[in-house]
Amino acid sequence: MALVPGNWTLHQRAVRKHNRNCAIGFTEIRGPPRYQWFSAALWFALPGYTELSDAGTGQQLWSQQFDGRADDIFEIQDRISDEIARRVEPEIRRAERKRLYRKKPSELTVWEMLHKARVIKFKNGHAYGSAEDNVTAMAMFRDALARDPNSSDAVSGIATCHWHNTINSWSNDPMKSGEAAMRRAKEAVDLDDTNYSALGTVSIIQTLGQHDIAAAEATARNSIDMNPSDILVRHYLVCSLEFGGKFDEAVEQCNYMMALDPCAPSLSVLCGDLSTCLLLGGNAKDAVDYSRKSMAADPGYLRGRQRLIAALVAAGEMKEAEFEYAILRKAMPAFNLDYVKRTYPFVHEKYLQAYSKYFAAVGVQ
């Protein structure tokens, strides 16, 4: 048995070499505890095609072309397995969503209840889900916690729901929700210090809630070390890099995430963050392109529209910028420069001033 990133394990290796340039191989891959039901069969031929299939259903989950010589077969097998560990988890999540959505609540184990709560949480709306689904998911996380009071994942889920109440102003008292989010996230980490999701929630609250960008970056990197394939915690790192002015690394991370999971539910938010990094990094043209991709992924994502307006102004597209601002003003009458200062916590004042200037150009006060 061998360990690969994300606590995936490799079992039952078998390799057959035909000659020094050609070989076929098989590896059984089993998931970490959160995917305890999952095992997959990896078949590969060198040089040529590599395929990963669900051992239970036979459904193909991943494939890629790999080149190499049969003399290096075990080294290549390790490289293939490492690549799978980083890339296949998003596909398994989608398979798991379909599997659990067909089950009745009374049939769910605590683990399945937690996962179904996540499915419901993000089935509608952009990366935050919807206010209604947030309420439903919060109730399911609390039910799971009632069944298992030591469930770090249940507490982490509750923390996420509190945080989304804060960032989207879904609760009557967003500040109180933010305090509850941080308290619950830290509680989840105390219950299980390997809970990378809870640690990621701590990071995003440090960024957008406490404006402690240096701490947020350190926390996010720690979370990613625990699970390099998790899209959400990597996105939290992007947020800390973005507001810390580390635009080149943020863009690199965004591109990696889109390659890791092109169908990620956070695509609208990811493209919005990428737009701002490109804009403040001096590339207004590409910033406009990614802002438009953000809007195409989710036309209701208001922060994506804000980023589009800033990029359009920087690119000299004033008529379109004014048109987009008219739409934003109807959807978000309270949008003003104070909101920009509060929710775009740039460490460097010059970036905040530049961003505010773009909004002021279309009449934001």
BALOBA-1460 file (C-alpha; in Angstrom, 3 decimals):
// residues 365
<rec num="1" residu="m" x="0.000" y="0.000" z="0.000"/>
<rec num="2" residu="a" x="1.256" y="3.515" z="-0.799"/>
<rec num="3" residu="l" x="0.027" y="6.918" z="0.373"/>
<rec num="4" residu="v" x="-0.586" y="9.759" z="-2.092"/>
<rec num="5" residu="p" x="-1.764" y="13.379" z="-1.482"/>
<rec num="6" residu="g" x="-5.184" y="13.778" z="0.145"/>
<rec num="7" residu="n" x="-4.944" y="10.429" z="2.043"/>
<rec num="8" residu="w" x="-5.737" y="8.364" z="-1.058"/>
<rec num="9" residu="t" x="-4.158" y="4.899" z="-0.928"/>
<rec num="10" residu="l" x="-2.906" y="2.599" z="-3.675"/>
<rec num="11" residu="h" x="-3.448" y="-1.149" z="-3.397"/>
<rec num="12" residu="q" x="-2.860" y="-4.246" z="-5.518"/>
<rec num="13" residu="r" x="-0.391" y="-3.080" z="-8.117"/>
<rec num="14" residu="a" x="0.187" y="-5.258" z="-11.148"/>
<rec num="15" residu="v" x="2.405" y="-4.517" z="-14.140"/>
<rec num="16" residu="r" x="3.110" y="-6.515" z="-17.264"/>
<rec num="17" residu="k" x="5.988" y="-5.442" z="-19.494"/>
<rec num="18" residu="h" x="5.900" y="-6.502" z="-23.146"/>
<rec num="19" residu="n" x="9.246" y="-4.913" z="-23.974"/>
<rec num="20" residu="r" x="11.301" y="-1.931" z="-22.847"/>
<rec num="21" residu="n" x="8.961" y="0.520" z="-24.611"/>
<rec num="22" residu="c" x="5.567" y="-1.005" z="-23.897"/>
<rec num="23" residu="a" x="3.747" y="-2.068" z="-20.724"/>
<rec num="24" residu="i" x="0.277" y="-2.288" z="-19.211"/>
<rec num="25" residu="g" x="-0.541" y="-1.827" z="-15.558"/>
<rec num="26" residu="f" x="-3.315" y="-1.880" z="-12.977"/>
<rec num="27" residu="t" x="-3.701" y="-0.166" z="-9.605"/>
<rec num="28" residu="e" x="-6.648" y="-0.185" z="-7.217"/>
<rec num="29" residu="i" x="-7.171" y="3.237" z="-5.635"/>
<rec num="30" residu="r" x="-9.184" y="3.669" z="-2.459"/>
<rec num="31" residu="g" x="-10.497" y="6.950" z="-1.156"/>
<rec num="32" residu="p" x="-9.857" y="8.653" z="2.195"/>
<rec num="33" residu="p" x="-12.385" y="8.272" z="5.054"/>
<rec num="34" residu="r" x="-14.704" y="10.948" z="3.648"/>
<rec num="35" residu="y" x="-15.069" y="8.778" z="0.510"/>
<rec num="36" residu="q" x="-15.040" y="5.471" z="2.353"/>
<rec num="37" residu="w" x="-17.425" y="3.914" z="-0.159"/>
<rec num="38" residu="f" x="-15.170" y="4.601" z="-3.116"/>
<rec num="39" residu="s" x="-12.594" y="2.453" z="-4.878"/>
<rec num="40" residu="a" x="-11.450" y="2.707" z="-8.458"/>
<rec num="41" residu="a" x="-9.505" y="0.765" z="-11.010"/>
<rec num="42" residu="l" x="-6.646" y="2.502" z="-12.822"/>
<rec num="43" residu="w" x="-5.589" y="0.936" z="-16.119"/>
<rec num="44" residu="f" x="-2.728" y="2.285" z="-18.155"/>
<rec num="45" residu="a" x="-0.681" y="1.412" z="-21.185"/>
<rec num="46" residu="l" x="2.662" y="2.961" z="-22.076"/>
<rec num="47" residu="p" x="3.027" y="4.813" z="-24.228"/>
<rec num="48" residu="g" x="-0.585" y="5.914" z="-24.501"/>
<rec num="49" residu="y" x="-3.909" y="6.089" z="-22.722"/>
<rec num="50" residu="t" x="-4.635" y="6.040" z="-18.980"/>
<rec num="51" residu="e" x="-8.144" y="5.552" z="-17.586"/>
<rec num="52" residu="l" x="-9.656" y="5.603" z="-14.079"/>
<rec num="53" residu="s" x="-13.037" y="3.924" z="-13.552"/>
<rec num="54" residu="d" x="-15.378" y="3.519" z="-10.575"/>
<rec num="55" residu="a" x="-14.830" y="-0.076" z="-9.434"/>
<rec num="56" residu="g" x="-18.495" y="-0.381" z="-8.448"/>
<rec num="57" residu="t" x="-20.195" y="0.916" z="-11.592"/>
<rec num="58" residu="g" x="-17.504" y="0.795" z="-14.248"/>
<rec num="59" residu="q" x="-18.129" y="4.474" z="-15.034"/>
<rec num="60" residu="q" x="-15.090" y="6.303" z="-16.376"/>
<rec num="61" residu="l" x="-14.022" y="9.092" z="-14.006"/>
<rec num="62" residu="w" x="-10.825" y="10.376" z="-15.572"/>
<rec num="63" residu="s" x="-8.481" y="9.807" z="-18.493"/>
<rec num="64" residu="q" x="-5.262" y="11.327" z="-19.760"/>
<rec num="65" residu="q" x="-2.421" y="10.667" z="-22.177"/>
<rec num="66" residu="f" x="0.901" y="9.733" z="-20.543"/>
<rec num="67" residu="d" x="4.202" y="9.080" z="-22.286"/>
<rec num="68" residu="g" x="7.109" y="7.096" z="-20.928"/>
<rec num="69" residu="r" x="9.225" y="3.979" z="-21.233"/>
<rec num="70" residu="a" x="8.405" y="0.637" z="-19.703"/>
<rec num="71" residu="d" x="11.823" y="0.658" z="-17.991"/>
<rec num="72" residu="d" x="10.467" y="3.425" z="-15.730"/>
<rec num="73" residu="i" x="7.088" y="1.820" z="-15.221"/>
<rec num="74" residu="f" x="6.837" y="2.062" z="-11.407"/>
<rec num="75" residu="e" x="8.010" y="5.670" z="-11.349"/>
<rec num="76" residu="i" x="5.444" y="6.509" z="-14.024"/>
<rec num="77" residu="q" x="2.755" y="4.596" z="-12.140"/>
<rec num="78" residu="d" x="3.474" y="6.737" z="-9.071"/>
<rec num="79" residu="r" x="3.303" y="9.898" z="-11.182"/>
<rec num="80" residu="i" x="-0.025" y="8.859" z="-12.687"/>
<rec num="81" residu="s" x="-1.452" y="8.012" z="-9.262"/>
<rec num="82" residu="d" x="-0.294" y="11.351" z="-7.845"/>
<rec num="83" residu="e" x="-1.992" y="13.171" z="-10.720"/>
<rec num="84" residu="i" x="-5.216" y="11.269" z="-10.060"/>
<rec num="85" residu="a" x="-5.130" y="12.113" z="-6.370"/>
<rec num="86" residu="r" x="-5.079" y="15.798" z="-7.275"/>
<rec num="87" residu="r" x="-7.596" y="15.765" z="-10.109"/>
<rec num="88" residu="v" x="-10.166" y="13.028" z="-9.574"/>
<rec num="89" residu="e" x="-11.786" y="14.235" z="-6.353"/>
<rec num="90" residu="p" x="-14.077" y="16.772" z="-8.120"/>
<rec num="91" residu="e" x="-15.405" y="13.970" z="-10.350"/>
<rec num="92" residu="i" x="-16.008" y="11.716" z="-7.347"/>
<rec num="93" residu="r" x="-17.892" y="14.521" z="-5.610"/>
<rec num="94" residu="r" x="-20.240" y="14.812" z="-8.590"/>
<rec num="95" residu="a" x="-20.798" y="11.046" z="-8.607"/>
<rec num="96" residu="e" x="-21.492" y="11.128" z="-4.860"/>
<rec num="97" residu="r" x="-24.021" y="13.964" z="-5.218"/>
<rec num="98" residu="k" x="-26.026" y="11.908" z="-7.708"/>
<rec num="99" residu="r" x="-25.855" y="8.804" z="-5.494"/>
<rec num="100" residu="l" x="-27.002" y="10.513" z="-2.300"/>
<rec num="101" residu="y" x="-29.695" y="12.698" z="-3.793"/>
<rec num="102" residu="r" x="-31.786" y="9.595" z="-4.483"/>
<rec num="103" residu="k" x="-31.753" y="8.455" z="-0.835"/>
<rec num="104" residu="k" x="-34.409" y="9.344" z="1.742"/>
<rec num="105" residu="p" x="-33.310" y="11.208" z="4.929"/>
<rec num="106" residu="s" x="-34.270" y="8.215" z="7.086"/>
<rec num="107" residu="e" x="-31.830" y="6.031" z="5.119"/>
<rec num="108" residu="l" x="-28.817" y="8.305" z="5.540"/>
<rec num="109" residu="t" x="-25.877" y="7.668" z="7.838"/>
<rec num="110" residu="v" x="-24.349" y="10.692" z="9.591"/>
<rec num="111" residu="w" x="-21.624" y="10.842" z="6.946"/>
<rec num="112" residu="e" x="-24.178" y="10.669" z="4.129"/>
<rec num="113" residu="m" x="-26.331" y="13.304" z="5.846"/>
<rec num="114" residu="l" x="-23.351" y="15.663" z="5.951"/>
<rec num="115" residu="h" x="-22.587" y="15.138" z="2.306"/>
<rec num="116" residu="k" x="-26.209" y="15.559" z="1.238"/>
<rec num="117" residu="a" x="-26.355" y="18.817" z="3.226"/>
<rec num="118" residu="r" x="-23.455" y="20.044" z="1.102"/>
<rec num="119" residu="v" x="-25.254" y="18.942" z="-2.063"/>
<rec num="120" residu="i" x="-28.369" y="20.881" z="-1.086"/>
<rec num="121" residu="k" x="-26.299" y="23.860" z="0.034"/>
<rec num="122" residu="f" x="-24.824" y="24.414" z="-3.412"/>
<rec num="123" residu="k" x="-27.434" y="22.992" z="-5.800"/>
<rec num="124" residu="n" x="-28.752" y="26.464" z="-6.720"/>
<rec num="125" residu="g" x="-27.210" y="29.891" z="-6.997"/>
<rec num="126" residu="h" x="-23.506" y="30.726" z="-7.309"/>
<rec num="127" residu="a" x="-20.671" y="29.522" z="-5.099"/>
<rec num="128" residu="y" x="-22.559" y="30.557" z="-1.960"/>
<rec num="129" residu="g" x="-25.739" y="28.691" z="-2.902"/>
<rec num="130" residu="s" x="-29.047" y="30.420" z="-2.134"/>
<rec num="131" residu="a" x="-30.475" y="31.830" z="1.094"/>
<rec num="132" residu="e" x="-33.216" y="29.179" z="1.145"/>
<rec num="133" residu="d" x="-30.810" y="26.281" z="0.607"/>
<rec num="134" residu="n" x="-28.511" y="27.743" z="3.262"/>
<rec num="135" residu="v" x="-31.345" y="27.425" z="5.804"/>
<rec num="136" residu="t" x="-32.055" y="23.825" z="4.772"/>
<rec num="137" residu="a" x="-28.387" y="22.857" z="4.876"/>
<rec num="138" residu="m" x="-27.908" y="24.480" z="8.296"/>
<rec num="139" residu="a" x="-30.779" y="22.366" z="9.667"/>
<rec num="140" residu="m" x="-29.243" y="19.179" z="8.218"/>
<rec num="141" residu="f" x="-25.818" y="19.968" z="9.647"/>
<rec num="142" residu="r" x="-27.431" y="20.512" z="13.059"/>
<rec num="143" residu="d" x="-29.315" y="17.208" z="12.766"/>
<rec num="144" residu="a" x="-26.032" y="15.451" z="11.967"/>
<rec num="145" residu="l" x="-24.383" y="17.122" z="14.975"/>
<rec num="146" residu="a" x="-27.251" y="15.947" z="17.199"/>
<rec num="147" residu="r" x="-26.531" y="12.377" z="16.084"/>
<rec num="148" residu="d" x="-22.782" y="12.782" z="16.542"/>
<rec num="149" residu="p" x="-21.839" y="15.642" z="18.923"/>
<rec num="150" residu="n" x="-18.145" y="15.135" z="18.116"/>
<rec num="151" residu="s" x="-18.552" y="15.545" z="14.348"/>
<rec num="152" residu="s" x="-16.036" y="18.150" z="13.231"/>
<rec num="153" residu="d" x="-17.567" y="18.088" z="9.732"/>
<rec num="154" residu="a" x="-21.029" y="18.951" z="11.078"/>
<rec num="155" residu="v" x="-19.660" y="21.893" z="13.066"/>
<rec num="156" residu="s" x="-17.660" y="23.005" z="10.022"/>
<rec num="157" residu="g" x="-20.810" y="22.920" z="7.885"/>
<rec num="158" residu="i" x="-22.644" y="25.080" z="10.411"/>
<rec num="159" residu="a" x="-19.717" y="27.522" z="10.349"/>
<rec num="160" residu="t" x="-19.916" y="27.759" z="6.554"/>
<rec num="161" residu="c" x="-23.646" y="28.507" z="6.676"/>
<rec num="162" residu="h" x="-23.091" y="31.231" z="9.287"/>
<rec num="163" residu="w" x="-20.350" y="32.740" z="7.133"/>
<rec num="164" residu="h" x="-22.553" y="32.800" z="4.041"/>
<rec num="165" residu="n" x="-25.255" y="34.512" z="6.102"/>
<rec num="166" residu="t" x="-22.625" y="37.141" z="6.856"/>
<rec num="167" residu="i" x="-21.050" y="37.716" z="3.443"/>
<rec num="168" residu="n" x="-24.421" y="37.770" z="1.659"/>
<rec num="169" residu="s" x="-26.311" y="39.685" z="4.403"/>
<rec num="170" residu="w" x="-28.844" y="36.854" z="4.582"/>
<rec num="171" residu="s" x="-29.252" y="37.167" z="8.360"/>
<rec num="172" residu="n" x="-30.770" y="40.020" z="10.344"/>
<rec num="173" residu="d" x="-27.437" y="40.550" z="12.097"/>
<rec num="174" residu="p" x="-24.516" y="39.761" z="9.726"/>
<rec num="175" residu="m" x="-21.919" y="40.772" z="12.319"/>
<rec num="176" residu="k" x="-23.304" y="38.307" z="14.839"/>
<rec num="177" residu="s" x="-23.376" y="35.615" z="12.144"/>
<rec num="178" residu="g" x="-19.725" y="36.333" z="11.369"/>
<rec num="179" residu="e" x="-18.764" y="35.882" z="15.009"/>
<rec num="180" residu="a" x="-20.700" y="32.606" z="15.124"/>
<rec num="181" residu="a" x="-18.966" y="31.445" z="11.931"/>
<rec num="182" residu="m" x="-15.474" y="31.974" z="13.337"/>
<rec num="183" residu="r" x="-16.397" y="30.429" z="16.698"/>
<rec num="184" residu="r" x="-17.834" y="27.325" z="15.021"/>
<rec num="185" residu="a" x="-14.952" y="26.995" z="12.548"/>
<rec num="186" residu="k" x="-12.398" y="27.072" z="15.362"/>
<rec num="187" residu="e" x="-14.510" y="24.565" z="17.300"/>
<rec num="188" residu="a" x="-14.426" y="22.232" z="14.278"/>
<rec num="189" residu="v" x="-10.637" y="22.499" z="14.097"/>
<rec num="190" residu="d" x="-10.393" y="21.790" z="17.831"/>
<rec num="191" residu="l" x="-12.437" y="18.620" z="17.307"/>
<rec num="192" residu="d" x="-10.250" y="17.533" z="14.382"/>
<rec num="193" residu="d" x="-7.075" y="19.423" z="13.564"/>
<rec num="194" residu="t" x="-6.931" y="17.679" z="10.156"/>
<rec num="195" residu="n" x="-10.264" y="19.192" z="9.049"/>
<rec num="196" residu="y" x="-8.978" y="21.212" z="6.102"/>
<rec num="197" residu="s" x="-12.461" y="22.511" z="5.255"/>
<rec num="198" residu="a" x="-12.908" y="24.078" z="8.692"/>
<rec num="199" residu="l" x="-9.425" y="25.546" z="8.496"/>
<rec num="200" residu="g" x="-10.346" y="27.002" z="5.102"/>
<rec num="201" residu="t" x="-13.398" y="28.671" z="6.627"/>
<rec num="202" residu="v" x="-11.154" y="30.239" z="9.270"/>
<rec num="203" residu="s" x="-8.978" y="31.574" z="6.437"/>
<rec num="204" residu="i" x="-11.764" y="33.257" z="4.465"/>
<rec num="205" residu="i" x="-13.146" y="34.865" z="7.626"/>
<rec num="206" residu="q" x="-9.660" y="36.149" z="8.411"/>
<rec num="207" residu="t" x="-9.587" y="37.678" z="4.918"/>
<rec num="208" residu="l" x="-13.031" y="39.192" z="4.475"/>
<rec num="209" residu="g" x="-14.213" y="39.397" z="8.080"/>
<rec num="210" residu="q" x="-11.108" y="40.388" z="10.028"/>
<rec num="211" residu="h" x="-8.936" y="41.797" z="7.201"/>
<rec num="212" residu="d" x="-5.945" y="39.883" z="8.568"/>
<rec num="213" residu="i" x="-4.527" y="38.934" z="5.178"/>
<rec num="214" residu="a" x="-1.175" y="37.553" z="6.357"/>
<rec num="215" residu="a" x="-2.856" y="35.183" z="8.826"/>
<rec num="216" residu="a" x="-5.420" y="34.185" z="6.192"/>
<rec num="217" residu="e" x="-2.714" y="33.248" z="3.688"/>
<rec num="218" residu="a" x="-0.850" y="31.134" z="6.249"/>
<rec num="219" residu="t" x="-4.060" y="29.376" z="7.302"/>
<rec num="220" residu="a" x="-5.079" y="28.675" z="3.693"/>
<rec num="221" residu="r" x="-1.672" y="27.217" z="2.833"/>
<rec num="222" residu="n" x="-1.905" y="24.935" z="5.859"/>
<rec num="223" residu="s" x="-5.342" y="23.795" z="4.697"/>
<rec num="224" residu="i" x="-4.087" y="23.106" z="1.151"/>
<rec num="225" residu="d" x="-1.198" y="21.049" z="2.511"/>
<rec num="226" residu="m" x="-3.820" y="18.758" z="4.045"/>
<rec num="227" residu="n" x="-5.733" y="18.336" z="0.771"/>
<rec num="228" residu="p" x="-4.167" y="19.812" z="-2.394"/>
<rec num="229" residu="s" x="-7.145" y="18.770" z="-4.558"/>
<rec num="230" residu="d" x="-9.836" y="20.720" z="-2.679"/>
<rec num="231" residu="i" x="-11.071" y="23.578" z="-4.871"/>
<rec num="232" residu="l" x="-12.695" y="25.657" z="-2.149"/>
<rec num="233" residu="v" x="-9.740" y="25.932" z="0.214"/>
<rec num="234" residu="r" x="-7.462" y="26.741" z="-2.702"/>
<rec num="235" residu="h" x="-9.912" y="29.480" z="-3.637"/>
<rec num="236" residu="y" x="-9.587" y="30.872" z="-0.120"/>
<rec num="237" residu="l" x="-5.842" y="31.097" z="-0.717"/>
<rec num="238" residu="v" x="-6.560" y="33.056" z="-3.906"/>
<rec num="239" residu="c" x="-8.615" y="35.547" z="-1.902"/>
<rec num="240" residu="s" x="-5.755" y="36.176" z="0.527"/>
<rec num="241" residu="l" x="-3.276" y="36.526" z="-2.347"/>
<rec num="242" residu="e" x="-5.607" y="38.861" z="-4.246"/>
<rec num="243" residu="f" x="-6.083" y="41.281" z="-1.372"/>
<rec num="244" residu="g" x="-2.440" y="40.928" z="-0.353"/>
<rec num="245" residu="g" x="-1.380" y="42.230" z="-3.772"/>
<rec num="246" residu="k" x="0.239" y="38.940" z="-4.852"/>
<rec num="247" residu="f" x="-1.550" y="38.964" z="-8.187"/>
<rec num="248" residu="d" x="0.806" y="36.753" z="-10.208"/>
<rec num="249" residu="e" x="0.532" y="33.829" z="-7.791"/>
<rec num="250" residu="a" x="-3.220" y="34.363" z="-7.464"/>
<rec num="251" residu="v" x="-3.607" y="34.137" z="-11.271"/>
<rec num="252" residu="e" x="-1.448" y="31.003" z="-11.304"/>
<rec num="253" residu="q" x="-3.605" y="29.409" z="-8.608"/>
<rec num="254" residu="c" x="-6.811" y="30.352" z="-10.474"/>
<rec num="255" residu="n" x="-5.570" y="28.767" z="-13.689"/>
<rec num="256" residu="y" x="-4.581" y="25.628" z="-11.788"/>
<rec num="257" residu="m" x="-8.039" y="25.429" z="-10.191"/>
<rec num="258" residu="m" x="-9.824" y="25.755" z="-13.529"/>
<rec num="259" residu="a" x="-7.665" y="22.969" z="-14.923"/>
<rec num="260" residu="l" x="-8.347" y="20.890" z="-11.803"/>
<rec num="261" residu="d" x="-12.123" y="21.251" z="-12.139"/>
<rec num="262" residu="p" x="-13.491" y="23.186" z="-15.165"/>
<rec num="263" residu="c" x="-17.056" y="22.592" z="-13.890"/>
<rec num="264" residu="a" x="-16.488" y="23.851" z="-10.345"/>
<rec num="265" residu="p" x="-19.615" y="25.481" z="-8.839"/>
<rec num="266" residu="s" x="-17.438" y="28.427" z="-7.795"/>
<rec num="267" residu="l" x="-16.553" y="29.296" z="-11.414"/>
<rec num="268" residu="s" x="-18.368" y="32.640" z="-11.314"/>
<rec num="269" residu="v" x="-16.525" y="33.721" z="-8.159"/>
<rec num="270" residu="l" x="-13.224" y="32.337" z="-9.409"/>
<rec num="271" residu="c" x="-13.454" y="34.274" z="-12.681"/>
<rec num="272" residu="g" x="-14.364" y="37.394" z="-10.717"/>
<rec num="273" residu="d" x="-11.283" y="37.087" z="-8.520"/>
<rec num="274" residu="l" x="-9.146" y="36.377" z="-11.561"/>
<rec num="275" residu="s" x="-10.529" y="39.504" z="-13.241"/>
<rec num="276" residu="t" x="-9.536" y="41.747" z="-10.335"/>
<rec num="277" residu="c" x="-6.036" y="40.239" z="-10.149"/>
<rec num="278" residu="l" x="-5.520" y="40.779" z="-13.878"/>
<rec num="279" residu="l" x="-6.937" y="44.303" z="-13.705"/>
<rec num="280" residu="l" x="-4.742" y="45.486" z="-10.842"/>
<rec num="281" residu="g" x="-1.829" y="43.610" z="-12.356"/>
<rec num="282" residu="g" x="-2.149" y="45.820" z="-15.462"/>
<rec num="283" residu="n" x="-4.123" y="43.628" z="-17.877"/>
<rec num="284" residu="a" x="-7.505" y="45.334" z="-18.320"/>
<rec num="285" residu="k" x="-8.396" y="43.502" z="-21.540"/>
<rec num="286" residu="d" x="-8.188" y="40.015" z="-20.043"/>
<rec num="287" residu="a" x="-9.839" y="41.333" z="-16.870"/>
<rec num="288" residu="v" x="-12.905" y="42.277" z="-18.935"/>
<rec num="289" residu="d" x="-12.944" y="38.834" z="-20.575"/>
<rec num="290" residu="y" x="-12.910" y="37.012" z="-17.244"/>
<rec num="291" residu="s" x="-15.519" y="39.350" z="-15.758"/>
<rec num="292" residu="r" x="-17.810" y="38.472" z="-18.643"/>
<rec num="293" residu="k" x="-17.148" y="34.772" z="-18.016"/>
<rec num="294" residu="s" x="-18.114" y="35.355" z="-14.378"/>
<rec num="295" residu="m" x="-21.399" y="36.928" z="-15.462"/>
<rec num="296" residu="a" x="-22.064" y="34.167" z="-17.995"/>
<rec num="297" residu="a" x="-21.578" y="31.548" z="-15.257"/>
<rec num="298" residu="d" x="-23.977" y="33.364" z="-12.903"/>
<rec num="299" residu="p" x="-25.751" y="36.583" z="-14.012"/>
<rec num="300" residu="g" x="-27.029" y="37.072" z="-10.442"/>
<rec num="301" residu="y" x="-23.570" y="37.230" z="-8.879"/>
<rec num="302" residu="l" x="-23.436" y="40.877" z="-7.769"/>
<rec num="303" residu="r" x="-19.757" y="41.013" z="-6.871"/>
<rec num="304" residu="g" x="-19.011" y="39.621" z="-10.309"/>
<rec num="305" residu="r" x="-20.914" y="42.551" z="-11.818"/>
<rec num="306" residu="q" x="-18.954" y="44.943" z="-9.626"/>
<rec num="307" residu="r" x="-15.719" y="43.499" z="-10.941"/>
<rec num="308" residu="l" x="-17.002" y="43.763" z="-14.511"/>
<rec num="309" residu="i" x="-17.764" y="47.469" z="-14.035"/>
<rec num="310" residu="a" x="-14.259" y="48.163" z="-12.713"/>
<rec num="311" residu="a" x="-12.647" y="46.251" z="-15.576"/>
<rec num="312" residu="l" x="-14.779" y="47.995" z="-18.211"/>
<rec num="313" residu="v" x="-13.853" y="51.426" z="-16.855"/>
<rec num="314" residu="a" x="-10.160" y="50.506" z="-16.871"/>
<rec num="315" residu="a" x="-10.473" y="49.290" z="-20.463"/>
<rec num="316" residu="g" x="-12.200" y="52.527" z="-21.538"/>
<rec num="317" residu="e" x="-15.571" y="50.864" z="-22.205"/>
<rec num="318" residu="m" x="-17.530" y="53.581" z="-20.406"/>
<rec num="319" residu="k" x="-20.941" y="53.091" z="-22.044"/>
<rec num="320" residu="e" x="-21.045" y="49.415" z="-21.153"/>
<rec num="321" residu="a" x="-19.722" y="50.186" z="-17.672"/>
<rec num="322" residu="e" x="-22.539" y="52.700" z="-17.095"/>
<rec num="323" residu="f" x="-25.083" y="50.182" z="-18.412"/>
<rec num="324" residu="e" x="-23.803" y="47.489" z="-16.020"/>
<rec num="325" residu="y" x="-23.834" y="49.949" z="-13.120"/>
<rec num="326" residu="a" x="-27.492" y="50.749" z="-13.796"/>
<rec num="327" residu="i" x="-28.250" y="47.017" z="-13.451"/>
<rec num="328" residu="l" x="-26.185" y="46.767" z="-10.270"/>
<rec num="329" residu="r" x="-27.837" y="49.824" z="-8.715"/>
<rec num="330" residu="k" x="-31.283" y="48.265" z="-9.120"/>
<rec num="331" residu="a" x="-30.169" y="44.958" z="-7.609"/>
<rec num="332" residu="m" x="-28.017" y="46.519" z="-4.880"/>
<rec num="333" residu="p" x="-29.143" y="50.062" z="-3.998"/>
<rec num="334" residu="a" x="-26.764" y="50.206" z="-1.006"/>
<rec num="335" residu="f" x="-23.631" y="49.745" z="-3.137"/>
<rec num="336" residu="n" x="-21.272" y="52.656" z="-2.461"/>
<rec num="337" residu="l" x="-17.580" y="53.451" z="-1.972"/>
<rec num="338" residu="d" x="-17.810" y="52.627" z="1.729"/>
<rec num="339" residu="y" x="-18.983" y="49.123" z="0.775"/>
<rec num="340" residu="v" x="-15.947" y="48.823" z="-1.514"/>
<rec num="341" residu="k" x="-13.631" y="49.803" z="1.318"/>
<rec num="342" residu="r" x="-15.256" y="47.344" z="3.737"/>
<rec num="343" residu="t" x="-15.470" y="44.313" z="1.449"/>
<rec num="344" residu="y" x="-12.369" y="44.662" z="-0.753"/>
<rec num="345" residu="p" x="-9.705" y="44.625" z="1.998"/>
<rec num="346" residu="f" x="-6.591" y="45.403" z="-0.031"/>
<rec num="347" residu="v" x="-3.471" y="45.542" z="2.124"/>
<rec num="348" residu="h" x="-1.931" y="48.188" z="-0.132"/>
<rec num="349" residu="e" x="-3.799" y="51.481" z="-0.191"/>
<rec num="350" residu="k" x="-2.886" y="52.144" z="-3.835"/>
<rec num="351" residu="y" x="-4.965" y="49.177" z="-4.992"/>
<rec num="352" residu="l" x="-7.985" y="50.238" z="-2.963"/>
<rec num="353" residu="q" x="-7.701" y="53.767" z="-4.342"/>
<rec num="354" residu="a" x="-7.409" y="52.500" z="-7.914"/>
<rec num="355" residu="y" x="-10.416" y="50.210" z="-7.500"/>
<rec num="356" residu="s" x="-12.493" y="52.948" z="-5.883"/>
<rec num="357" residu="k" x="-11.559" y="55.324" z="-8.704"/>
<rec num="358" residu="y" x="-13.000" y="52.937" z="-11.302"/>
<rec num="359" residu="f" x="-16.352" y="52.891" z="-9.477"/>
<rec num="360" residu="a" x="-16.361" y="56.640" z="-8.933"/>
<rec num="361" residu="a" x="-15.995" y="57.072" z="-12.706"/>
<rec num="362" residu="v" x="-19.522" y="55.699" z="-13.233"/>
<rec num="363" residu="g" x="-21.051" y="57.731" z="-10.403"/>
<rec num="364" residu="v" x="-20.613" y="55.537" z="-7.331"/>
<rec num="365" residu="q" x="-20.312" y="57.743" z="-4.231"/>
